[in-house]
């Protein structure tokens, strides 16, 4: 009887704790809807990955976060390339150069969280400035990994990746992955904040310490599960 009472007490405590999380930190629970405006929680990365199998849920998450976007018609460019369930981000808090930014919907959702909860706060923390823009080296490109003539196709072949290279602050200062990754001051700290924060949201985050091909940019995509290099 005592063991049964202990079990019941534990079950009640568990229910109370879960209800508390539902009210205060729903991002830590697997069954609550993804909220792109909430701080990342224990289940956020998993929920972002689940968007890959549910385009409607992905677009709903963007809409609920107040993101302006346009769905892009599916298209196939050969056997391994093309766009499926992609969106164009029409207006973002941080400008991306060049524009327009058209990616898979899950990557767009992760980028929204990254810019709002990682990149912009890091700029304010390290420089006391707003982050104005991010220059990237490309999104969609029908090619294999590293431009090889054989082997696996890159996530860029389906617009499921973006290469982030240069960050510009509101006062005009530039922070470059190529030039500032090893900077011992604020610029280097900012780039590590941006990289490490990306690791908590994107499926894959690669930077200069991965290999020479990434010496001048951060590659982020929604393939896999927490590959951070």
C-alpha positions in Angstrom: 0.0 0.0 0.0 2.8 2.4 0.8 4.5 1.7 -2.5 1.2 2.4 -4.3 0.8 5.7 -2.4 4.3 6.7 -3.4 3.6 5.9 -7.0 0.4 7.9 -7.0 2.2 10.9 -5.4 4.9 10.7 -8.1 2.3 10.6 -10.8 0.5 13.6 -9.4 3.8 15.5 -9.1 4.6 14.6 -12.6 1.3 15.9 -13.9 1.7 19.1 -12.0 5.2 19.6 -13.3 4.1 19.0 -16.9 1.2 21.4 -16.5 3.7 24.0 -15.1 5.9 23.5 -18.2 2.9 23.9 -20.5 2.3 27.3 -19.0 5.9 28.5 -18.6 8.1 26.7 -21.0 6.1 24.9 -23.7 9.2 24.8 -25.9 10.6 22.1 -23.6 7.7 19.7 -24.3 7.5 17.7 -27.5 3.7 17.9 -28.1 3.3 21.7 -27.9 3.3 23.8 -31.2 6.5 25.3 -32.3 6.7 29.0 -31.4 9.4 30.8 -33.4 9.1 33.8 -31.1 9.9 31.9 -27.9 13.4 31.2 -26.6 14.8 27.9 -27.8 14.0 25.0 -25.5 14.8 21.3 -25.1 12.5 20.3 -27.9 12.9 23.3 -30.3 15.5 21.7 -32.6 13.4 18.5 -32.8 10.3 20.6 -33.7 12.2 22.4 -36.4 13.3 19.1 -37.9 9.7 17.8 -37.9 8.6 20.7 -40.1 10.4 18.9 -42.9 7.5 16.4 -43.1 4.6 18.9 -42.6 4.7 22.0 -44.9 1.4 23.3 -43.6 2.7 23.2 -40.0 5.8 25.0 -41.1 4.0 27.8 -42.9 1.6 28.1 -39.9 4.6 28.6 -37.6 6.0 31.4 -39.8 2.6 33.1 -40.0 2.1 32.9 -36.2 5.5 34.5 -35.7 4.5 37.5 -38.0 6.9 36.5 -40.8 6.1 37.9 -44.2 6.7 35.1 -46.8 5.5 33.9 -50.1 5.1 30.1 -50.9 7.1 29.1 -53.9 5.8 26.6 -56.5 7.6 23.3 -56.5 10.0 22.7 -59.3 12.4 20.0 -60.4 15.8 20.6 -62.0 17.0 17.2 -63.0 16.9 14.2 -60.8 18.5 15.6 -57.7 17.8 19.3 -57.7 14.9 21.6 -57.3 12.5 23.3 -54.8 9.9 21.5 -52.7 7.8 23.3 -50.2 10.0 26.4 -50.4 9.2 29.9 -49.3 10.6 33.4 -50.1 11.2 35.6 -47.0 9.7 38.9 -48.2 10.8 41.0 -45.2 13.1 40.1 -42.3 14.3 42.0 -39.3 17.9 41.6 -40.6 18.5 42.2 -44.3 20.1 39.5 -46.3 22.3 40.3 -49.2 21.7 39.3 -51.9 17.9 39.0 -52.0 15.4 37.5 -52.4 16.0 34.7 -49.8 14.2 31.6 -51.0 14.8 28.4 -48.9 13.0 25.3 -47.8 10.3 26.3 -45.2 12.1 24.5 -42.3 15.3 26.4 -43.0 13.4 29.7 -43.2 11.9 28.9 -39.8 15.3 28.2 -38.3 16.7 31.3 -39.8 13.9 33.4 -38.2 14.7 32.0 -34.8 18.5 32.4 -35.4 18.3 36.1 -36.4 15.9 37.0 -33.6 17.4 34.9 -30.7 21.0 34.4 -31.7 22.5 36.9 -34.2 20.7 40.1 -33.1 21.2 39.6 -29.4 24.8 38.8 -30.0 25.4 42.1 -31.8 23.8 44.0 -29.0 25.8 42.1 -26.4 29.2 42.3 -28.1 28.9 45.8 -29.7 25.9 47.6 -28.3 24.6 47.8 -31.8 21.8 46.4 -33.9 22.7 43.9 -36.6 21.7 45.5 -39.9 22.5 42.9 -42.5 24.1 39.5 -43.4 25.8 38.8 -46.6 25.6 35.3 -47.8 27.3 33.3 -50.5 24.3 31.5 -51.8 21.3 29.3 -51.1 20.1 27.3 -54.2 22.8 25.7 -56.4 22.3 22.5 -58.3 25.6 20.9 -57.4 27.3 18.1 -55.5 29.2 18.6 -52.3 32.1 21.0 -52.8 31.3 21.2 -56.5 32.7 17.7 -57.1 31.8 15.8 -60.3 30.6 12.8 -58.4 29.3 11.9 -55.0 26.4 13.1 -52.8 24.5 16.3 -53.7 24.8 19.3 -51.5 21.9 20.6 -49.5 22.2 23.7 -51.6 20.8 21.5 -54.5 17.4 21.8 -52.8 17.7 25.3 -51.2 18.0 23.6 -47.8 21.3 25.5 -46.9 22.7 29.0 -46.7 26.3 30.2 -46.4 26.6 33.1 -44.0 29.7 35.2 -44.6 29.7 38.9 -43.5 27.7 40.6 -40.8 27.2 44.4 -40.9 26.2 46.4 -37.8 23.9 49.5 -37.8 26.9 51.8 -37.4 28.5 50.3 -40.6 31.1 48.1 -39.0 31.7 44.7 -40.7 32.4 41.4 -39.1 33.8 38.8 -41.6 34.1 35.1 -41.0 37.2 35.1 -43.1 38.9 38.1 -41.5 37.7 38.0 -38.0 37.2 34.4 -36.9 40.5 34.4 -35.0 40.0 38.0 -33.7 40.7 37.9 -29.9 38.2 40.7 -29.2 34.5 41.4 -29.7 34.4 40.4 -33.4 35.7 36.9 -32.7 33.4 36.5 -29.7 30.5 37.6 -31.8 31.2 35.1 -34.6 31.5 32.3 -32.0 28.2 33.3 -30.5 26.6 33.2 -33.9 28.1 29.9 -34.8 27.4 28.2 -31.5 23.8 29.5 -31.4 23.3 28.1 -34.9 24.2 24.7 -33.6 21.2 24.8 -31.3 18.8 25.4 -34.1 20.0 24.1 -37.5 20.5 20.5 -38.4 24.1 21.2 -39.6 26.4 24.1 -38.7 29.9 24.2 -40.2 32.5 26.9 -39.8 36.2 27.6 -40.3 37.3 24.9 -37.9 35.6 22.2 -40.0 37.8 22.5 -43.1 39.4 25.0 -45.5 36.3 25.1 -47.7 34.5 26.8 -44.9 37.2 29.3 -43.9 35.1 32.2 -45.1 31.6 31.3 -44.1 29.2 29.4 -41.9 27.3 26.7 -43.7 23.9 26.0 -42.1 21.3 23.6 -43.3 18.4 21.5 -42.0 19.8 18.1 -42.8 20.6 15.6 -40.1 20.6 16.2 -36.4 22.9 18.5 -34.5 26.1 18.3 -36.6 28.2 21.2 -35.2 31.7 21.7 -36.4 
